């Protein structure tokens, strides 16, 4: 979609968003998954979807959804794999390196999206901006193998909304003369900075679209959204966005918080809110690509005073269950401290170093008492008929799951790099394939198999080291 082909703009800002990034990387490095409903995330009792392929989204699954709900929607065809942050980080770096060749200064928002303002496009036409997007997306697909959507506008807000409209795998260029018309009919929640609370406030006065917000007077906006944020959002709704594209400093903390319309007055309600905030912050942590060692809980009481409590773990983690448990450890009872109106969870002590537990057998399981393994077997995996029976020399089922969890990267001297599709009852099934191999063959091994070893997930990329 391109509006105003020959119309020029003093500045063109682009927003690039890698389509279904986590799931797309899994499909790239594990070619058998291409076109299948892939769900990336934890499969335990508190598992949350970190990413969903478009095939999974067709069933209604989406990021941030509880995994049990996504599995119910997709059904038996769902393939669940755990996140592999190290792989996403390397792929993201290669994508951003390509973008920097086209525009040296980029403002990264997460693993999979960024802003840029190409100097060569100052004063260019909409058609020229479209051609730039074509060249950029082609370079990413040729060199990395992933699809991307690109939006162009005169500012960040328009560009970001445009890239969303271009999904999947498309281009949207909005010329200045068409920006107001483009914005007017969109839901007001599409505007960057309008969250659930401010969206509800606007809805109560009949503001449903961005055009409705733009039509309000400055006084009305200030009365609803406040004197600091309100005027800025009002300008964005009117298509006025002069914010520069600038390199972002490395965040020292990643957090998420919510203000509740009704104060939380009991411990059960607070624990549920903390779990929700922990999951929201965890999604941002996965996008950032680092691990956290310190968990911070922020509580704003009804009298507007703020309480913060933190817990520092022995090792940095990216596991949602571990991080949520740390947050719950420092929760205070509203019956003792008073009603709570805002709950936030933040992750600090961020590091890119991969750190492993001294007790991996325990890490592969869900919440204590849940009775669920941390990673369930992938659907549709062939296991020999004799695997259904018991073997006297078989390892305990929980030990097998811990050693060969579904989705783990493994290697075999005869078959190369692969990943665990599932197993149990003394057997494990491995699909041997990488990005470069194309769809690979699955082989089932009787355990123990001394030639089968855990492998570096980065080997699945099969890229020459630079």
C-alpha positions in Angstrom: 0.0 0.0 0.0 1.4 3.4 -1.1 -0.4 6.7 -1.1 0.6 9.8 -3.0 3.2 8.2 -5.3 4.8 11.4 -6.6 4.2 13.4 -3.4 7.3 14.4 -1.5 8.0 14.6 2.2 10.7 16.6 4.0 11.5 13.5 6.1 10.7 9.8 5.8 10.8 7.7 8.9 10.5 4.0 8.6 9.5 1.3 11.1 10.5 -2.2 10.4 9.0 -5.1 12.2 10.1 -8.7 11.6 7.0 -10.9 11.1 6.2 -13.3 13.9 9.9 -13.1 14.7 10.4 -15.9 17.3 8.3 -18.4 15.4 9.9 -17.3 12.1 13.3 -18.0 13.4 12.2 -21.4 14.6 10.9 -22.2 11.1 14.1 -20.9 9.6 16.4 -23.1 11.6 14.0 -26.1 11.8 12.6 -26.3 8.3 10.1 -29.1 9.1 8.1 -26.5 11.0 7.5 -24.2 8.1 3.8 -23.5 7.6 2.9 -25.4 10.8 1.1 -23.8 13.8 4.2 -23.1 15.9 3.9 -21.8 19.5 7.0 -20.5 21.2 7.0 -20.4 25.0 6.8 -22.5 28.1 4.5 -25.5 28.2 4.2 -25.7 32.0 1.3 -24.7 34.2 2.1 -21.0 34.0 3.4 -21.1 30.4 2.8 -18.0 28.2 3.1 -17.8 24.4 6.1 -15.7 23.5 5.5 -16.0 19.8 3.1 -17.6 17.4 3.5 -18.4 13.7 0.8 -17.1 11.3 -0.5 -20.6 10.9 -1.1 -20.7 14.7 -2.6 -17.2 14.6 -5.2 -18.4 12.1 -6.6 -20.4 15.0 -6.7 -17.4 17.3 -3.5 -18.0 19.2 -1.4 -14.9 19.9 1.6 -13.6 21.9 1.1 -13.1 25.7 -1.8 -15.7 25.7 -1.6 -18.5 28.3 -0.1 -21.5 26.6 -2.9 -23.8 27.8 -5.4 -21.5 26.0 -3.4 -21.4 22.8 -3.0 -25.2 22.8 -6.8 -25.5 23.2 -7.4 -23.2 20.3 -4.9 -24.8 17.9 -5.6 -28.4 18.9 -3.5 -31.4 18.2 -1.6 -29.9 15.3 0.2 -27.4 17.6 4.0 -27.6 17.8 5.3 -26.1 21.1 9.0 -25.2 21.4 10.8 -23.3 24.1 12.3 -19.9 23.4 16.0 -19.9 22.3 17.2 -16.4 23.2 20.7 -16.8 22.0 19.5 -17.7 18.5 17.1 -14.8 18.4 19.8 -12.4 19.6 22.2 -13.5 16.8 19.6 -13.3 14.1 18.4 -9.9 15.3 22.0 -8.6 15.2 22.4 -9.7 11.6 19.1 -8.1 10.6 20.1 -4.8 12.3 23.5 -4.9 10.6 21.7 -5.0 7.3 19.4 -2.1 8.3 22.5 -0.1 9.3 23.9 -0.5 5.8 20.8 1.3 4.5 20.5 3.8 7.4 23.5 4.1 9.8 21.4 5.4 12.7 18.6 3.2 13.9 16.5 3.2 17.0 15.9 -0.3 18.2 12.7 -1.1 20.1 13.2 -4.8 20.7 14.7 -7.9 19.1 12.5 -7.5 16.1 11.7 -3.9 15.4 13.4 -0.6 14.9 13.0 2.9 13.5 15.3 4.6 10.9 15.3 7.9 9.0 17.3 7.3 5.8 19.2 10.5 4.9 18.9 9.7 1.2 15.1 10.0 1.4 14.9 13.6 2.7 12.6 15.3 0.2 12.0 12.1 -1.7 8.7 10.9 -3.1 6.4 8.2 -1.7 7.4 6.0 -4.7 11.1 6.4 -3.8 10.4 5.5 -0.2 8.5 2.4 -1.4 11.4 1.4 -3.6 13.8 1.8 -0.6 11.6 -0.5 1.4 11.7 -3.1 -1.4 15.5 -3.1 -1.4 15.7 -3.3 2.4 13.3 -6.2 2.7 14.9 -8.0 -0.3 18.4 -7.8 1.4 17.0 -9.2 4.7 15.2 -12.1 3.0 18.2 -12.9 0.8 20.8 -12.7 3.6 18.9 -13.9 6.6 15.9 -15.7 5.1 13.1 -13.9 7.1 10.1 -11.8 6.1 9.7 -8.2 7.3 7.1 -5.6 7.2 8.0 -1.9 6.6 6.0 1.2 7.2 6.9 4.7 6.1 5.5 8.1 7.2 6.6 11.6 8.2 7.1 10.6 11.8 7.5 7.6 14.1 3.8 7.3 15.0 2.6 7.0 11.4 5.5 4.7 10.5 4.8 2.3 13.3 1.0 2.1 12.6 1.8 1.7 8.9 4.1 -1.3 9.4 1.3 -2.9 11.4 -1.1 -2.3 8.6 1.4 -3.8 6.2 1.6 -7.2 8.0 2.3 -9.8 7.1 5.3 -9.4 4.8 4.3 -6.1 3.2 5.0 -2.4 2.7 2.8 0.6 3.6 4.0 4.2 2.7 1.7 7.0 3.9 2.3 10.4 2.2 1.9 13.5 4.4 -1.4 14.5 2.6 -3.0 11.2 3.5 -1.8 10.8 7.1 -4.9 12.4 8.8 -7.3 10.3 6.7 -5.2 7.2 7.5 -5.3 7.9 11.2 -8.9 9.1 11.7 -10.8 5.8 11.5 -8.3 3.7 13.5 -9.2 2.7 17.1 -7.7 5.1 19.6 -5.8 2.2 21.2 -3.7 2.1 18.1 -2.1 5.3 19.2 1.3 4.8 20.8 0.8 5.7 24.5 -2.9 4.9 24.9 -3.2 1.9 27.2 -6.1 0.2 28.9 -6.7 2.9 31.6 -6.5 5.9 29.3 -8.4 4.0 26.6 -11.3 3.4 29.1 -11.2 7.1 30.1 -11.5 8.2 26.5 -14.3 5.6 25.8 -16.4 7.0 28.7 -16.5 10.4 26.9 -17.3 8.8 23.5 -13.7 8.9 22.0 -13.4 5.6 20.1 -11.1 6.5 17.2 -7.9 8.5 16.7 -10.0 11.0 14.8 -12.3 11.5 17.8 -9.2 12.3 19.9 -7.8 14.7 17.4 -11.2 16.6 17.3 -11.1 17.3 21.1 -10.1 20.6 22.4 -6.8 21.0 24.3 -8.7 21.6 27.5 -10.8 18.4 27.1 -7.7 16.3 26.4 -5.9 17.7 29.4 -8.8 17.0 31.7 -9.0 13.4 30.6 -5.3 12.5 30.0 -3.5 15.0 32.2 -1.4 18.0 31.4 1.8 16.2 30.6 0.9 13.2 28.5 -2.4 14.6 27.1 -1.1 17.4 24.9 1.6 15.0 23.4 -0.9 12.4 22.5 -3.2 15.0 21.1 -0.5 16.2 18.7 0.2 12.6 17.6 -3.5 12.1 16.9 -3.4 15.2 14.7 -0.4 13.7 12.8 2.2 16.0 14.4 5.3 14.0 15.2 8.7 15.6 15.2 10.5 13.2 17.4 13.9 12.4 16.1 15.2 8.9 15.4 18.1 8.3 17.8 20.1 5.3 19.1 18.7 4.0 22.4 20.7 3.6 25.5 20.9 0.1 26.9 18.1 -0.3 29.4 19.1 -1.1 33.0 15.7 -2.4 33.9 12.8 -3.9 31.9 9.4 -3.6 33.5 5.6 -3.6 33.1 2.9 -2.1 35.3 -0.8 -1.6 35.3 -3.2 0.8 37.1 -6.5 -0.8 38.2 -9.9 0.9 38.0 -10.8 -0.8 41.3 -8.3 -1.0 44.2 -6.9 -4.5 45.0 -7.8 -5.3 48.6 -6.9 -8.9 49.1 -3.7 -11.1 48.7 -5.2 -13.4 46.1 -6.1 -10.4 43.8 -2.6 -9.0 44.3 -0.9 -12.2 43.5 -2.9 -12.5 40.3 -1.9 -8.9 39.3 1.8 -9.6 40.1 1.7 -12.7 37.9 0.2 -10.7 35.1 2.8 -7.9 35.3 5.6 -10.5 35.6 4.4 -12.1 32.3 4.1 -8.8 30.5 7.6 -7.8 31.6 8.9 -11.3 30.7 7.7 -10.8 27.1 9.8 -7.6 26.9 12.7 -9.4 28.5 12.6 -12.1 25.7 12.5 -9.4 23.1 15.5 -7.6 24.7 17.5 -10.8 24.7 19.0 -10.6 28.1 18.5 -12.4 31.4 17.6 -10.9 34.8 19.0 -11.6 38.2 17.0 -9.1 40.3 13.2 -8.9 40.4 11.5 -5.7 41.6 7.9 -5.4 42.6 6.3 -1.9 42.7 3.1 -1.2 44.5 1.3 2.1 44.5 -1.2 2.3 47.4 -4.6 4.1 47.3 -3.0 7.1 49.1 -0.5 7.3 46.2 2.5 6.3 48.2 4.8 3.7 46.6 6.3 0.6 48.0 9.1 -1.3 46.2 10.6 -4.6 47.2 13.2 -6.7 45.4 14.7 -10.2 45.4 18.1 -11.0 43.9 18.6 -14.6 42.7 21.8 -16.6 42.7 21.9 -16.7 38.9 20.3 -14.7 36.1 17.3 -16.3 34.5 14.9 -15.9 31.6 12.4 -18.5 32.9 9.0 -17.1 33.6 8.2 -19.5 36.4 11.5 -18.6 38.2 11.0 -14.9 37.8 7.3 -15.0 38.8 8.2 -17.0 41.9 10.8 -14.4 42.9 8.2 -11.6 42.5 5.6 -13.5 44.6 8.2 -14.0 47.3 8.2 -10.3 48.1 4.5 -9.5 47.8 2.8 -7.8 50.8 -0.7 -8.4 51.9 -3.1 -5.5 51.1 -4.9 -6.3 54.4 -1.8 -5.1 56.1 -0.5 -2.3 53.9 -3.8 -1.0 52.5 -5.5 -1.1 49.1 -3.3 -1.2 46.0 -4.1 0.7 42.8 -1.0 0.1 40.7 1.2 -3.1 40.4 4.5 -3.3 38.5 7.2 -5.9 38.1 10.6 -5.1 36.8 13.7 -7.1 36.0 17.2 -5.7 36.7 20.7 -7.1 36.9 20.4 -7.7 33.2 23.1 -9.8 31.5 23.6 -11.4 28.1 25.6 -14.3 29.6 24.0 -17.7 29.4 23.8 -19.1 33.0 22.7 -22.6 33.8 21.2 -24.1 36.9 23.1 -26.6 39.0 19.9 -28.6 39.0 18.7 -28.8 35.4 16.5 -31.8 36.3 14.3 -29.6 38.3 14.3 -26.7 35.8 12.5 -28.7 33.2 9.4 -29.1 35.3 6.5 -26.7 35.8 5.4 -25.0 39.0 5.8 -27.0 42.2 2.9 -29.3 42.6 1.6 -28.8 39.1 2.5 -32.3 38.0 3.3 -31.0 34.5 6.6 -31.3 32.7 8.1 -28.0 31.7 8.2 -29.1 28.1 5.6 -31.3 26.5 6.3 -33.6 23.6 5.6 -32.1 20.2 2.5 -33.3 18.5 2.6 -35.7 15.6 6.0 -37.3 16.5 6.4 -41.0 15.6 7.5 -43.2 18.4 8.0 -47.0 17.9 5.2 -49.2 19.1 7.5 -50.9 21.7 8.0 -47.5 23.3 4.5 -47.8 24.7 5.5 -50.6 27.0 7.7 -50.6 30.1 11.3 -51.6 30.0 13.2 -52.9 33.0 16.3 -51.0 32.0 14.5 -47.8 31.1 15.5 -44.6 32.8 12.8 -43.0 35.0 10.5 -40.9 32.8 11.3 -37.6 34.6 15.0 -38.2 34.1 14.5 -38.6 30.3 12.4 -35.5 30.1 15.1 -33.6 32.0 18.0 -34.8 29.8 16.2 -34.6 26.4 13.4 -31.9 26.7 11.3 -31.2 23.6 12.9 -28.5 21.6 16.5 -29.0 22.9 19.3 -28.8 20.4 21.4 -32.0 20.1 24.1 -33.4 17.9 25.1 -36.8 16.7 28.4 -37.7 15.0 26.7 -39.6 12.2 23.6 -37.4 11.6 24.7 -33.9 12.5 22.7 -31.2 14.3 19.1 -31.7 15.3 16.4 -31.0 17.8 14.3 -33.2 20.1 10.8 -33.7 18.9 9.6 -35.8 21.8 10.1 -39.0 23.5 9.5 -41.1 26.6 9.5 -44.7 27.9 13.2 -45.1 27.1 13.1 -43.5 23.6 13.8 -40.0 22.2 13.0 -38.8 18.7 15.3 -36.3 17.0 14.8 -34.3 13.8 18.2 -33.7 12.2 18.1 -30.4 10.3 19.4 -26.9 10.2 18.7 -23.7 8.3 21.0 -24.9 5.5 19.8 -28.5 5.3 16.1 -28.1 4.4 13.6 -30.4 6.0 15.4 -33.2 7.8 14.8 -36.8 8.7 13.5 -37.9 12.1 15.3 -40.7 13.9 14.3 -42.4 17.1 16.9 -43.6 19.6 16.7 -46.2 22.4 18.1 -44.6 25.5 20.8 -44.3 26.7 22.4 -43.3 23.4 26.1 -42.3 24.2 26.6 -40.7 20.7 23.7 -38.2 21.3 24.8 -35.0 23.1 23.4 -31.6 23.8 24.5 -28.9 21.3 24.8 -25.2 20.9 21.5 -23.8 19.6 23.5 -21.4 17.4 24.7 -24.4 15.3 21.1 -24.6 13.9 21.8 -21.4 12.0 24.6 -23.0 10.0 26.1 -19.6 9.3 29.8 -19.1 8.7 31.4 -17.2 11.5 32.4 -13.7 10.5 
